[in-house]
Amino acid sequence: MTTKEYLNKIRIRCPLCLSSGEITIEKDLIEQNLSGITAINITENAICEHSFVAYLDNNLTIRDAFVCDFKIKIPEINITEIDDENQKIPFDISIVRINILP
């Protein structure tokens, strides 16, 4: 199997500035989603300077796109900066993600 069978290119339009661009999606990501709609986070500078969420169905049709109401900036933690004496635990972003609904 070639890479083309695993990846799909999709043209997406920003809901704010209407700029459009292509993103590449893994075919398995869409097929494994049982709900039929997949939310894709489009980061800043992927298409334009905005970040937004695009919703795709199983046929790779864009159903809608929304700009998020807020962003959580996560500080970068360098593991070498952790002081072994105090046994500081790094911030775990998965705990935040579990408690915030899309």
Backbone as a chain_set.jsonl record, in Angstrom:
{"seq": "MTTKEYLNKIRIRCPLCLSSGEITIEKDLIEQNLSGITAINITENAICEHSFVAYLDNNLTIRDAFVCDFKIKIPEINITEIDDENQKIPFDISIVRINILP", "coords": {"N": [[0.834, -1.181, 0.0], [0.435, 2.241, -0.716], [1.407, 5.571, 0.34], [-0.598, 7.33, -0.437], [-2.989, 5.942, -0.113], [-3.443, 6.07, 2.564], [-3.681, 8.716, 3.265], [-5.642, 11.679, 2.963], [-6.326, 14.61, 1.144], [-7.817, 17.626, 2.023], [-9.74, 20.437, 1.269], [-10.111, 23.335, 3.104], [-11.944, 26.066, 4.465], [-11.441, 29.073, 6.206], [-13.576, 30.196, 8.777], [-13.568, 32.844, 9.6], [-11.887, 34.697, 8.038], [-12.22, 33.698, 5.536], [-10.185, 32.587, 4.04], [-8.682, 29.927, 2.203], [-7.323, 26.625, 2.251], [-5.328, 23.609, 1.986], [-5.438, 20.638, 3.916], [-3.992, 17.659, 5.271], [-5.361, 14.567, 6.0], [-5.396, 11.624, 7.923], [-6.641, 8.607, 6.673], [-7.495, 6.528, 8.327], [-8.192, 7.855, 10.681], [-10.654, 9.07, 10.147], [-12.217, 6.834, 9.456], [-12.245, 5.312, 11.808], [-13.815, 6.718, 13.544], [-16.719, 6.475, 15.271], [-19.001, 8.028, 15.532], [-19.567, 9.358, 13.199], [-19.05, 11.996, 12.597], [-16.176, 13.934, 12.513], [-14.097, 15.952, 14.442], [-11.765, 18.336, 13.623], [-8.936, 20.011, 14.62], [-7.776, 22.984, 13.484], [-4.837, 24.522, 13.418], [-3.251, 27.704, 14.205], [-1.797, 29.449, 11.489], [-1.843, 27.245, 9.823], [-3.629, 27.397, 7.751], [-4.42, 30.057, 7.738], [-4.008, 32.996, 9.825], [-5.703, 32.381, 11.875], [-7.136, 30.115, 14.304], [-9.223, 27.264, 14.306], [-12.036, 24.968, 14.465], [-12.863, 22.316, 12.411], [-15.507, 20.352, 11.121], [-15.879, 17.156, 9.887], [-17.565, 14.745, 7.845], [-18.028, 11.156, 7.32], [-17.684, 10.91, 4.601], [-15.775, 12.688, 3.959], [-16.694, 15.264, 3.716], [-16.969, 18.633, 4.483], [-18.789, 19.665, 7.151], [-19.198, 21.838, 8.864], [-17.582, 24.729, 10.33], [-16.056, 26.206, 13.119], [-14.992, 28.94, 15.149], [-13.077, 28.802, 18.037], [-14.135, 29.713, 21.332], [-12.356, 30.345, 23.347], [-8.872, 29.986, 24.243], [-6.507, 27.841, 25.738], [-3.486, 28.545, 26.955], [-0.641, 26.712, 27.278], [2.021, 26.452, 29.409], [5.4, 25.909, 28.451], [7.268, 23.253, 29.667], [10.361, 22.454, 30.711], [11.994, 19.512, 31.215], [14.499, 19.331, 32.355], [14.584, 21.515, 33.987], [13.265, 20.908, 36.299], [13.442, 20.606, 39.719], [15.11, 18.189, 41.492], [15.145, 17.887, 44.254], [12.774, 18.92, 45.316], [10.875, 17.373, 44.07], [9.047, 18.132, 41.995], [6.049, 17.894, 40.121], [5.377, 17.625, 36.701], [3.087, 19.642, 34.795], [0.083, 18.175, 33.775], [-1.481, 18.004, 30.828], [-3.491, 16.353, 29.917], [-5.353, 16.005, 31.929], [-6.671, 18.451, 31.993], [-7.797, 18.466, 29.427], [-9.649, 16.365, 29.628], [-11.609, 17.452, 31.244], [-12.762, 19.562, 29.861], [-15.245, 20.258, 27.649], [-15.767, 19.978, 24.077]], "CA": [[0.0, 0.0, 0.0], [1.199, 3.475, -0.797], [1.013, 6.628, 1.273], [-1.835, 7.938, -0.916], [-4.13, 5.214, 0.398], [-3.609, 6.385, 3.977], [-3.87, 10.148, 3.476], [-6.589, 12.402, 2.122], [-6.2, 16.062, 1.181], [-9.124, 18.262, 2.116], [-9.704, 21.907, 1.194], [-10.877, 23.903, 4.209], [-12.042, 27.519, 4.447], [-11.515, 29.698, 7.53], [-14.87, 30.856, 8.961], [-13.41, 34.275, 9.888], [-11.355, 35.498, 6.932], [-12.585, 32.971, 4.32], [-9.028, 32.04, 3.336], [-8.795, 28.478, 2.105], [-6.08, 25.886, 2.091], [-5.478, 22.161, 2.073], [-4.831, 19.902, 5.018], [-3.916, 16.231, 5.014], [-6.003, 13.8, 7.057], [-5.215, 10.18, 7.828], [-7.893, 7.924, 6.36], [-7.889, 5.744, 9.501], [-8.793, 8.753, 11.664], [-12.049, 9.246, 9.767], [-12.901, 5.541, 9.465], [-12.365, 4.798, 13.166], [-14.764, 7.523, 14.298], [-18.014, 5.805, 15.259], [-20.124, 8.97, 15.538], [-19.832, 9.832, 11.842], [-18.518, 13.355, 12.446], [-14.846, 14.069, 13.112], [-13.679, 17.333, 14.689], [-10.355, 18.535, 13.308], [-8.444, 21.3, 15.09], [-6.893, 23.645, 12.525], [-4.021, 25.431, 14.216], [-2.846, 28.966, 13.6], [-0.825, 29.394, 10.398], [-2.004, 26.073, 8.97], [-4.31, 27.941, 6.575], [-4.329, 31.511, 7.914], [-3.543, 33.301, 11.184], [-6.73, 31.971, 12.838], [-7.302, 28.699, 14.62], [-10.637, 26.925, 14.351], [-12.349, 23.543, 14.433], [-13.673, 21.919, 11.258], [-16.2, 19.084, 11.331], [-15.973, 16.379, 8.654], [-18.311, 13.493, 7.944], [-17.294, 9.99, 6.836], [-17.425, 11.081, 3.17], [-14.798, 13.777, 3.9], [-17.377, 16.515, 3.408], [-16.935, 19.552, 5.619], [-20.143, 19.997, 7.588], [-19.201, 23.185, 9.43], [-16.332, 25.148, 10.964], [-16.307, 27.19, 14.169], [-13.861, 29.506, 15.867], [-13.2, 28.512, 19.467], [-14.401, 30.888, 22.16], [-11.172, 30.668, 24.131], [-7.737, 29.077, 24.125], [-5.714, 27.675, 26.944], [-2.06, 28.507, 26.645], [0.045, 25.814, 28.192], [3.444, 26.813, 29.483], [6.366, 24.865, 28.125], [8.025, 22.814, 30.833], [11.575, 21.73, 30.358], [12.214, 18.501, 32.256], [15.771, 19.588, 33.035], [14.385, 22.591, 34.953], [12.617, 20.393, 37.499], [14.363, 20.417, 40.831], [14.948, 16.847, 42.046], [14.947, 17.945, 45.704], [11.366, 19.19, 45.635], [10.048, 16.386, 43.379], [7.936, 18.808, 41.329], [5.382, 17.094, 39.112], [5.034, 18.465, 35.538], [1.677, 19.885, 34.499], [-0.448, 17.142, 32.893], [-2.538, 18.604, 30.033], [-4.594, 15.41, 29.69], [-6.366, 16.239, 32.965], [-7.446, 19.612, 31.547], [-8.577, 18.06, 28.256], [-10.751, 15.499, 30.05], [-12.635, 18.225, 31.929], [-13.299, 20.623, 29.013], [-15.983, 19.726, 26.498], [-15.536, 20.758, 22.834]], "C": [[0.881, 1.247, 0.0], [0.675, 4.485, 0.21], [-0.316, 7.252, 0.861], [-3.072, 7.241, -0.359], [-4.42, 5.554, 1.855], [-3.976, 7.845, 4.219], [-4.885, 10.721, 2.499], [-6.334, 13.888, 2.265], [-7.594, 16.66, 1.137], [-8.932, 19.772, 2.064], [-10.653, 22.45, 2.255], [-10.824, 25.423, 4.114], [-12.19, 28.034, 5.867], [-12.865, 30.411, 7.674], [-14.762, 32.352, 9.244], [-13.005, 35.079, 8.658], [-11.639, 34.877, 5.562], [-11.392, 32.56, 3.461], [-9.186, 30.534, 3.266], [-7.427, 27.866, 1.872], [-6.354, 24.406, 2.236], [-4.797, 21.627, 3.318], [-4.843, 18.432, 4.637], [-4.447, 15.492, 6.231], [-5.695, 12.327, 6.837], [-6.57, 9.517, 7.623], [-8.406, 7.134, 7.56], [-8.591, 6.596, 10.55], [-10.285, 8.916, 11.396], [-12.817, 7.926, 9.904], [-13.126, 4.999, 10.867], [-13.377, 5.561, 14.006], [-16.16, 6.916, 14.17], [-19.195, 6.764, 15.164], [-20.469, 9.478, 14.14], [-19.339, 11.237, 11.574], [-17.193, 13.427, 13.187], [-14.508, 15.543, 13.252], [-12.173, 17.424, 14.466], [-9.962, 19.931, 13.77], [-7.461, 21.845, 14.063], [-6.128, 24.709, 13.303], [-3.71, 26.718, 13.457], [-1.755, 28.713, 12.574], [-0.866, 28.089, 9.606], [-2.673, 26.486, 7.661], [-4.2, 29.465, 6.572], [-3.872, 31.764, 9.346], [-4.546, 32.899, 12.261], [-6.629, 30.478, 13.14], [-8.791, 28.431, 14.759], [-10.793, 25.414, 14.304], [-13.251, 23.294, 13.23], [-14.268, 20.545, 11.534], [-16.404, 18.392, 9.987], [-16.807, 15.133, 8.873], [-17.472, 12.359, 7.354], [-16.969, 10.057, 5.346], [-16.421, 12.197, 2.902], [-15.417, 15.081, 3.406], [-17.351, 17.386, 4.651], [-18.365, 19.965, 5.944], [-20.234, 21.408, 8.131], [-17.822, 23.484, 9.993], [-16.657, 26.266, 11.94], [-14.999, 27.682, 14.758], [-14.095, 29.242, 17.345], [-13.391, 29.808, 20.245], [-13.182, 31.306, 22.974], [-10.091, 29.629, 23.871], [-7.055, 28.99, 25.47], [-4.259, 27.582, 26.512], [-1.361, 27.688, 27.712], [1.521, 26.2, 28.231], [4.322, 25.62, 29.133], [7.145, 24.528, 29.382], [9.209, 22.0, 30.346], [11.898, 20.784, 31.505], [13.516, 18.755, 33.007], [15.64, 20.693, 34.076], [13.778, 22.106, 36.262], [13.677, 20.082, 38.547], [14.101, 19.052, 41.465], [14.674, 16.867, 43.546], [13.473, 18.089, 46.059], [10.406, 18.211, 44.968], [8.821, 17.041, 42.735], [7.373, 17.912, 40.227], [5.025, 18.005, 37.944], [3.519, 18.553, 35.351], [1.193, 18.845, 33.493], [-1.66, 17.693, 32.142], [-3.714, 17.656, 29.822], [-5.702, 15.584, 30.735], [-7.25, 17.423, 32.555], [-8.334, 19.214, 30.379], [-9.782, 17.206, 28.635], [-11.918, 16.326, 30.581], [-13.215, 19.366, 31.101], [-13.974, 19.968, 27.813], [-15.703, 20.566, 25.272], [-16.569, 21.84, 22.645]], "O": [[1.932, 1.287, 0.639], [-0.36, 4.28, 0.844], [-1.09, 7.666, 1.724], [-4.101, 7.886, -0.155], [-5.538, 5.344, 2.326], [-4.526, 8.176, 5.27], [-4.968, 10.292, 1.348], [-6.146, 14.382, 3.376], [-8.437, 16.263, 0.332], [-8.06, 20.317, 2.74], [-11.828, 22.087, 2.308], [-9.804, 26.0, 3.736], [-12.975, 27.496, 6.648], [-13.258, 31.157, 6.777], [-15.76, 33.066, 9.142], [-13.691, 36.026, 8.275], [-11.325, 35.481, 4.536], [-11.558, 32.223, 2.289], [-9.762, 29.926, 4.169], [-6.508, 28.509, 1.364], [-7.466, 23.995, 2.565], [-3.731, 22.094, 3.719], [-5.619, 18.012, 3.779], [-4.032, 15.76, 7.359], [-5.727, 11.838, 5.708], [-7.533, 9.832, 8.322], [-9.613, 7.073, 7.791], [-9.49, 6.112, 11.238], [-11.088, 8.901, 12.328], [-13.939, 7.908, 10.41], [-14.107, 4.291, 11.097], [-13.76, 5.093, 15.078], [-16.713, 6.856, 13.072], [-20.283, 6.357, 14.756], [-21.572, 9.983, 13.93], [-19.221, 11.63, 10.414], [-17.099, 13.031, 14.348], [-14.619, 16.302, 12.288], [-11.404, 16.669, 15.059], [-10.575, 20.919, 13.366], [-6.427, 21.23, 13.803], [-6.712, 25.679, 13.786], [-3.883, 26.804, 12.241], [-0.891, 27.859, 12.773], [0.018, 27.857, 8.781], [-2.325, 25.985, 6.593], [-3.925, 30.08, 5.542], [-3.398, 30.845, 10.013], [-4.265, 33.061, 13.449], [-6.11, 29.694, 12.345], [-9.534, 29.27, 15.267], [-9.823, 24.676, 14.128], [-14.266, 23.967, 13.049], [-13.61, 19.68, 12.111], [-17.011, 18.947, 9.071], [-16.77, 14.53, 9.946], [-16.335, 12.579, 6.937], [-16.083, 9.346, 4.873], [-16.234, 12.606, 1.756], [-14.754, 15.895, 2.764], [-17.673, 16.926, 5.747], [-19.06, 20.544, 5.109], [-21.221, 22.106, 7.897], [-16.99, 22.585, 10.116], [-17.438, 27.165, 11.63], [-14.024, 26.937, 14.852], [-15.202, 29.441, 17.845], [-12.875, 30.86, 19.866], [-12.999, 32.489, 23.258], [-10.356, 28.545, 23.353], [-7.033, 29.951, 26.238], [-3.86, 26.662, 25.798], [-1.489, 27.957, 28.907], [2.181, 26.262, 27.194], [4.018, 24.478, 29.478], [7.626, 25.421, 30.081], [9.057, 20.99, 29.659], [12.058, 21.221, 32.645], [13.617, 18.421, 34.188], [16.488, 20.807, 34.961], [13.783, 22.845, 37.246], [14.663, 19.393, 38.286], [12.99, 18.788, 41.925], [14.032, 15.952, 44.062], [12.987, 17.453, 46.995], [9.216, 18.225, 45.283], [7.696, 16.569, 42.906], [8.119, 17.258, 39.498], [4.427, 19.059, 38.158], [2.78, 17.637, 35.713], [1.831, 18.651, 32.458], [-2.737, 17.84, 32.721], [-4.829, 18.113, 29.571], [-6.871, 15.332, 30.44], [-8.463, 17.383, 32.76], [-9.507, 19.586, 30.343], [-10.837, 17.323, 28.011], [-13.078, 15.958, 30.396], [-14.089, 20.08, 31.591], [-13.348, 19.219, 27.063], [-15.425, 21.759, 25.401], [-16.518, 22.578, 21.661]]}, "num_chains": 1, "name": "protein.A"}
